[in-house]
Amino acid sequence: MENLDDIKYQTALKRVKRIKGFYTHLMVYIVINIALFIVNYQNLGPNEDFFGLRLFSTPIFWGIGVLAHGLSVFMPTWFLGKDWEERKIKELMEKQKSDNKWE
């Protein structure tokens, strides 16, 4: 029973680290992009438009990366269910047992 608790603890610890990694990525994204907006706004020329592609290219493409990171962290439990990984592991182990029954 202790082993099962250790496995659950390690799984939970791994999940917490992934969530923490996502939130760290999100905070860095927000801070850096705010700084970029401020710097770009201060360096606008007299006839330059604030809403140019140069200003928004970094947040857009980096934002796609942040979105992908968030989906990789939160989507599996939402989309595949709470115990999907455990069920899939058991299914694959059973299949492997049945494939090796003649050896």
Secondary structure as GFF3:
##gff-version 3
##sequence-region A 1 103
A	DSSP	alpha_helix	2	42	.	.	.	ID=ss1
A	DSSP	alpha_helix	53	79	.	.	.	ID=ss2
A	DSSP	alpha_helix	84	99	.	.	.	ID=ss3
###
